[in-house]
Amino acid sequence: MNAPYDITRMFDLTPLGEDSFTATSPSVGRPRLFGGQVAGQSLRAACLTAGGRPPHSLHAYFIRPGTPDEPLAFDVARTRDGRSFSTRHVTASQGGKPILELIASFHAPEDGFDWQAGPPSGMPGPEGLAEPALPAFFRHPAGFDIRVVNPPGEGEFPMPHPFWIRASAPVGDDPALHACLLAYLSDMAVVSSSRAPGSPRRLATAVTLDHAMWFHRPPRVDQWLLYSVDPVTNHGARGLARGTLHTVDGTLLASIAQEALLRPATP
């Protein structure tokens, strides 16, 4: 039996100079890079310049599609370092052209309130769910175990949210790496879940435009997480979705919002 794929290798960035890094972009049979990979690696570049402060939010804009098997370059601008917060601006590029712009904010830990809204109700635990036969659009680099709560029926449009997910190999104890892996998986299947219920299956274009994420509590990505995303609105050629990531005991770790370009296919 083969050992689980070590997804953390994707976040081993190579320094190119002061606040500049490069990383691999392995091909996994997709025509373009997975957006979560570029966002996660961009956050990793920002973390490497943040002096150990944990990220509390990121906002990313996808500018161009990325090309598999072509190196990625990450240039970090140190926008601000205050007493409590740091801000970083990262440009991810291929072939000298930007493909993603990301702003990340980092917050030194402080004491304060501890409250959250409840998790989604009626969710079965991951251990009682079978490993799914995932649709083609949902295939990502090996390295995660996934359990879909409501697998689609034959011929139904695949809407896999909510699902349970965890890294299939140990990640270690670096909290910044866990945050970057959470950013990676936070882009999984969100475009499809931004579509209005009952909308036509065929689309001419379905891609992420921008992605926002808030880290509420330190995550551990090598433990089961419930990822739930729901559509908020569709208008014109854009759709918005919001989502949450909870632990098995219901602790809210992160929230996301994503806007997608949803161009209907010509009849």
C-alpha positions as CSV (number, residue, x, y, z in Angstrom):
1,M,0.0,0.0,0.0
2,N,1.4,3.4,-1.0
3,A,2.1,6.0,1.7
4,P,-0.3,9.0,1.7
5,Y,0.8,11.9,-0.5
6,D,2.5,14.6,1.5
7,I,0.6,17.7,0.5
8,T,2.9,19.9,2.7
9,R,5.7,19.6,0.0
10,M,3.8,22.0,-2.1
11,F,4.4,24.7,0.5
12,D,8.2,24.3,0.6
13,L,8.9,27.7,-1.1
14,T,12.4,28.5,-2.3
15,P,13.7,32.0,-1.5
16,L,14.7,34.0,-4.5
17,G,15.9,37.1,-2.6
18,E,14.4,39.5,-0.1
19,D,10.7,38.7,0.2
20,S,10.6,36.8,-3.1
21,F,10.0,33.1,-3.4
22,T,9.3,30.4,-6.0
23,A,7.4,27.1,-5.9
24,T,6.4,24.2,-8.0
25,S,3.0,23.9,-9.8
26,P,2.6,20.2,-10.4
27,S,0.3,18.9,-13.1
28,V,-2.6,16.8,-11.8
29,G,-4.5,16.4,-15.1
30,R,-6.3,19.7,-15.0
31,P,-6.0,22.3,-17.8
32,R,-5.2,25.1,-15.3
33,L,-3.9,25.4,-11.8
34,F,-6.2,24.9,-8.9
35,G,-6.9,28.3,-7.4
36,G,-6.7,27.1,-3.9
37,Q,-3.1,26.0,-4.5
38,V,-2.0,29.5,-5.7
39,A,-3.9,31.2,-2.8
40,G,-2.4,28.8,-0.2
41,Q,1.1,29.2,-1.6
42,S,0.7,33.0,-1.7
43,L,-0.3,32.9,1.9
44,R,2.7,30.8,2.7
45,A,4.9,33.4,1.2
46,A,3.3,36.1,3.3
47,C,3.6,34.0,6.4
48,L,7.4,33.7,5.9
49,T,7.7,37.5,6.2
50,A,5.3,38.0,9.1
51,G,7.6,37.2,12.0
52,G,5.4,34.4,13.4
53,R,2.2,36.3,13.6
54,P,-0.8,34.1,12.6
55,P,-3.0,35.2,9.7
56,H,-6.5,36.3,10.6
57,S,-7.8,37.1,7.1
58,L,-7.0,37.1,3.4
59,H,-8.5,38.5,0.3
60,A,-7.5,37.2,-3.1
61,Y,-8.3,38.2,-6.7
62,F,-7.7,35.6,-9.5
63,I,-6.4,37.5,-12.5
64,R,-5.3,34.9,-15.0
65,P,-5.5,31.1,-15.1
66,G,-2.3,29.4,-14.0
67,T,-0.4,26.8,-16.1
68,P,0.5,23.4,-14.6
69,D,4.2,22.4,-14.6
70,E,5.4,26.1,-14.9
71,P,7.1,27.6,-11.8
72,L,5.3,30.1,-9.7
73,A,7.0,33.3,-8.4
74,F,5.7,35.1,-5.3
75,D,6.7,38.7,-4.5
76,V,5.7,40.0,-1.1
77,A,5.3,43.7,-0.2
78,R,5.5,44.5,3.5
79,T,2.6,47.0,3.6
80,R,2.6,47.5,7.4
81,D,3.9,46.2,10.7
82,G,2.1,47.6,13.7
83,R,2.1,46.8,17.4
84,S,-0.7,44.2,16.9
85,F,-1.3,43.8,13.1
86,S,0.9,43.2,10.0
87,T,-0.3,43.5,6.4
88,R,1.2,41.8,3.4
89,H,0.5,42.1,-0.3
90,V,1.5,39.1,-2.5
91,T,1.7,38.9,-6.3
92,A,1.8,35.4,-7.7
93,S,3.2,35.3,-11.2
94,Q,4.0,32.9,-14.1
95,G,6.1,34.0,-17.1
96,G,6.4,37.5,-15.7
97,K,2.6,38.0,-15.6
98,P,0.5,38.2,-12.4
99,I,-2.1,35.4,-12.0
100,L,-3.2,36.2,-8.4
101,E,-3.1,39.2,-6.1
102,L,-3.5,38.5,-2.4
103,I,-3.7,40.7,0.7
104,A,-3.2,39.0,4.0
105,S,-3.5,40.5,7.5
106,F,-1.8,39.0,10.6
107,H,-2.8,39.6,14.2
108,A,-0.7,39.0,17.3
109,P,-2.7,36.9,19.8
110,E,-4.7,38.8,22.3
111,D,-7.2,37.9,25.1
112,G,-10.8,38.6,24.4
113,F,-14.3,37.1,24.1
114,D,-14.9,33.6,22.8
115,W,-18.3,33.1,21.1
116,Q,-19.5,31.6,17.9
117,A,-22.8,30.8,16.1
118,G,-23.7,27.1,16.1
119,P,-22.5,24.7,13.5
120,P,-24.8,23.2,10.7
121,S,-27.3,20.9,12.4
122,G,-28.1,17.3,11.5
123,M,-24.6,16.6,10.0
124,P,-23.5,12.9,10.3
125,G,-19.9,12.4,11.5
126,P,-17.2,11.5,9.0
127,E,-16.5,8.0,10.2
128,G,-19.9,6.7,9.1
129,L,-19.6,8.0,5.6
130,A,-18.1,6.1,2.6
131,E,-15.3,7.5,0.6
132,P,-17.0,9.0,-2.5
133,A,-16.3,8.5,-6.2
134,L,-15.6,12.2,-6.8
135,P,-16.6,13.9,-10.0
136,A,-13.9,15.1,-12.3
137,F,-14.1,18.8,-11.4
138,F,-13.5,17.9,-7.7
139,R,-10.2,16.0,-8.2
140,H,-7.3,17.7,-6.6
141,P,-3.7,16.6,-5.8
142,A,-3.7,13.5,-3.7
143,G,-3.2,14.4,0.0
144,F,-6.8,14.6,1.4
145,D,-9.4,12.3,2.7
146,I,-12.9,13.5,1.8
147,R,-16.4,12.2,2.9
148,V,-19.4,13.8,1.2
149,V,-22.5,14.1,3.4
150,N,-25.0,14.0,0.5
151,P,-23.5,12.3,-2.5
152,P,-25.3,13.2,-5.8
153,G,-27.6,10.7,-7.4
154,E,-26.9,9.3,-10.9
155,G,-27.2,12.1,-13.5
156,E,-27.6,14.8,-10.8
157,F,-25.4,17.9,-10.8
158,P,-22.6,17.2,-8.4
159,M,-23.0,19.6,-5.4
160,P,-20.6,18.0,-2.9
161,H,-21.0,20.5,0.0
162,P,-21.2,19.8,2.9
163,F,-18.3,17.4,3.2
164,W,-15.7,16.3,5.7
165,I,-12.0,16.7,4.8
166,R,-8.6,16.2,6.4
167,A,-5.0,15.9,5.3
168,S,-4.2,12.2,4.7
169,A,-0.7,12.5,6.1
170,P,0.5,14.2,9.4
171,V,1.1,17.9,8.9
172,G,3.3,18.7,12.0
173,D,2.8,21.5,14.4
174,D,3.6,24.6,12.4
175,P,0.4,26.7,12.8
176,A,1.2,28.8,9.7
177,L,1.4,25.7,7.5
178,H,-2.0,24.5,8.8
179,A,-3.5,27.9,7.9
180,C,-2.0,27.7,4.4
181,L,-3.4,24.2,3.9
182,L,-6.8,25.5,5.1
183,A,-6.6,28.3,2.5
184,Y,-5.8,25.6,-0.1
185,L,-8.8,23.4,0.6
186,S,-11.1,26.4,1.1
187,D,-11.4,26.8,-2.7
188,M,-12.7,23.2,-3.2
189,A,-16.0,23.0,-5.0
190,V,-17.1,26.5,-4.0
191,V,-17.8,27.6,-7.6
192,S,-20.3,24.8,-8.1
193,S,-21.9,25.6,-4.8
194,S,-22.3,29.3,-5.7
195,R,-24.9,28.4,-8.3
196,A,-28.5,29.0,-7.6
197,P,-30.4,25.8,-6.7
198,G,-32.1,24.3,-9.8
199,S,-29.9,26.4,-12.2
200,P,-29.1,24.8,-15.6
201,R,-26.2,22.3,-15.5
202,R,-24.4,23.6,-18.6
203,L,-22.2,26.7,-18.2
204,A,-19.9,28.3,-20.7
205,T,-17.7,29.6,-17.9
206,A,-17.4,28.7,-14.2
207,V,-14.4,30.1,-12.5
208,T,-13.4,31.9,-9.3
209,L,-13.2,35.7,-9.4
210,D,-12.3,36.5,-5.8
211,H,-12.0,34.7,-2.5
212,A,-12.0,36.0,1.1
213,M,-11.2,34.0,4.2
214,W,-11.3,34.7,7.9
215,F,-9.3,32.6,10.4
216,H,-11.2,32.6,13.7
217,R,-9.2,29.9,15.6
218,P,-6.0,27.9,15.0
219,P,-6.8,24.9,12.7
220,R,-5.4,21.4,12.5
221,V,-5.9,20.3,8.9
222,D,-4.8,16.7,9.7
223,Q,-8.0,16.3,11.8
224,W,-11.6,16.0,10.3
225,L,-13.2,19.3,9.3
226,L,-16.7,19.9,8.2
227,Y,-16.8,22.3,5.2
228,S,-20.2,23.7,4.3
229,V,-20.9,26.2,1.5
230,D,-24.2,27.7,0.4
231,P,-25.2,30.0,-2.4
232,V,-26.2,33.5,-1.4
233,T,-27.2,35.2,-4.7
234,N,-26.9,34.9,-8.5
235,H,-27.2,38.0,-10.7
236,G,-26.0,38.5,-14.3
237,A,-23.0,36.4,-14.8
238,R,-21.8,36.3,-11.1
239,G,-22.7,34.2,-8.1
240,L,-21.7,34.6,-4.4
241,A,-21.3,31.8,-1.9
242,R,-20.5,31.8,1.8
243,G,-19.1,28.9,3.8
244,T,-17.8,27.7,7.2
245,L,-15.2,25.2,8.4
246,H,-15.9,23.4,11.8
247,T,-14.2,20.7,13.8
248,V,-15.9,17.5,14.8
249,D,-16.9,19.0,18.1
250,G,-18.5,22.0,16.4
251,T,-15.8,24.6,16.9
252,L,-15.8,27.3,14.1
253,L,-12.3,27.6,12.7
254,A,-12.8,29.7,9.6
255,S,-15.4,31.5,7.3
256,I,-15.2,32.1,3.6
257,A,-16.9,34.1,0.9
258,Q,-16.3,33.6,-2.8
259,E,-17.6,35.2,-6.0
260,A,-17.6,33.2,-9.2
261,L,-18.1,34.0,-12.8
262,L,-21.0,31.9,-14.0
263,R,-21.7,32.5,-17.7
264,P,-24.6,30.5,-19.1
265,A,-24.0,28.2,-22.1
266,T,-25.6,29.3,-25.4
267,P,-28.8,27.3,-25.9
